[in-house]
Amino acid sequence: MNETERFWETTNKALATRKEPLVHVNMRLPQEVVNFYKQEPNYTKAMREALVKVMQMRKEEDDDDR
C-alpha cells in the first residue's frame, strides 16, 4: 500500500468513527475544582468526562421518573 492509499484508509476510518463535534465553552469554576482536575494529565478531558457522566445519570433518572 502506498502513502496515498494509507492516508485515505486512515482518513476514512477516522471519518467512520468520528464522534459528535465538541463545542467550546467558557465557565468560571471554584479554584478548588480546578485544582482537583489539574492533577489529571489531561484535566479538561477529565472535566468533560465528569460532566458527561452527570448528564447521563440525570437523563436516566428522568427516564425512570416517566
C-alpha positions as a Markdown table, in Angstrom:
| # | Residue | x | y | z |
|---|---|---|---|---|
| 1 | Met | 0.0 | 0.0 | 0.0 |
| 2 | Asn | 1.5 | 3.3 | -1.0 |
| 3 | Glu | 1.4 | 6.5 | 1.1 |
| 4 | Thr | -1.7 | 8.0 | -0.6 |
| 5 | Glu | -3.7 | 4.8 | -0.1 |
| 6 | Arg | -2.6 | 4.6 | 3.5 |
| 7 | Phe | -3.7 | 8.3 | 4.0 |
| 8 | Trp | -7.2 | 7.7 | 2.6 |
| 9 | Glu | -7.6 | 4.4 | 4.5 |
| 10 | Thr | -6.8 | 6.2 | 7.8 |
| 11 | Thr | -9.0 | 9.2 | 6.9 |
| 12 | Asn | -11.9 | 7.0 | 6.0 |
| 13 | Lys | -11.6 | 5.1 | 9.3 |
| 14 | Ala | -11.4 | 8.4 | 11.2 |
| 15 | Leu | -14.5 | 9.7 | 9.5 |
| 16 | Ala | -16.4 | 6.5 | 10.1 |
| 17 | Thr | -15.6 | 6.6 | 13.8 |
| 18 | Arg | -15.9 | 10.3 | 14.2 |
| 19 | Lys | -17.9 | 11.5 | 17.2 |
| 20 | Glu | -20.2 | 14.4 | 17.7 |
| 21 | Pro | -18.2 | 17.7 | 17.4 |
| 22 | Leu | -17.3 | 19.4 | 20.7 |
| 23 | Val | -18.5 | 22.9 | 21.5 |
| 24 | His | -16.1 | 25.3 | 23.2 |
| 25 | Val | -17.5 | 27.0 | 26.3 |
| 26 | Asn | -16.0 | 29.3 | 28.9 |
| 27 | Met | -17.1 | 28.9 | 32.5 |
| 28 | Arg | -16.0 | 30.1 | 35.9 |
| 29 | Leu | -15.2 | 27.4 | 38.5 |
| 30 | Pro | -14.2 | 27.5 | 42.1 |
| 31 | Gln | -10.4 | 27.2 | 42.5 |
| 32 | Glu | -10.8 | 24.0 | 44.5 |
| 33 | Val | -12.5 | 22.4 | 41.5 |
| 34 | Val | -9.8 | 23.5 | 39.1 |
| 35 | Asn | -7.0 | 22.3 | 41.4 |
| 36 | Phe | -8.7 | 18.9 | 41.7 |
| 37 | Tyr | -8.9 | 18.4 | 38.0 |
| 38 | Lys | -5.4 | 19.8 | 37.3 |
| 39 | Gln | -4.0 | 16.8 | 39.0 |
| 40 | Glu | -5.0 | 14.8 | 35.9 |
| 41 | Pro | -2.7 | 14.6 | 32.8 |
| 42 | Asn | -5.5 | 16.0 | 30.6 |
| 43 | Tyr | -7.6 | 18.0 | 33.1 |
| 44 | Thr | -10.1 | 19.4 | 30.5 |
| 45 | Lys | -10.8 | 15.8 | 29.3 |
| 46 | Ala | -11.4 | 14.7 | 32.9 |
| 47 | Met | -13.8 | 17.6 | 33.4 |
| 48 | Arg | -15.6 | 16.8 | 30.2 |
| 49 | Glu | -16.0 | 13.1 | 31.1 |
| 50 | Ala | -17.3 | 14.1 | 34.6 |
| 51 | Leu | -19.9 | 16.4 | 33.1 |
| 52 | Val | -21.0 | 13.9 | 30.5 |
| 53 | Lys | -21.4 | 11.2 | 33.2 |
| 54 | Val | -23.5 | 13.5 | 35.4 |
| 55 | Met | -25.7 | 14.4 | 32.4 |
| 56 | Gln | -26.2 | 10.7 | 31.5 |
| 57 | Met | -27.1 | 9.9 | 35.1 |
| 58 | Arg | -29.7 | 12.7 | 35.2 |
| 59 | Lys | -31.1 | 11.6 | 31.9 |
| 60 | Glu | -31.5 | 8.1 | 33.3 |
| 61 | Glu | -33.2 | 9.5 | 36.4 |
| 62 | Asp | -35.6 | 11.5 | 34.2 |
| 63 | Asp | -36.4 | 8.4 | 32.1 |
| 64 | Asp | -37.1 | 6.4 | 35.4 |
| 65 | Asp | -39.5 | 9.1 | 36.5 |
| 66 | Arg | -41.6 | 8.8 | 33.4 |
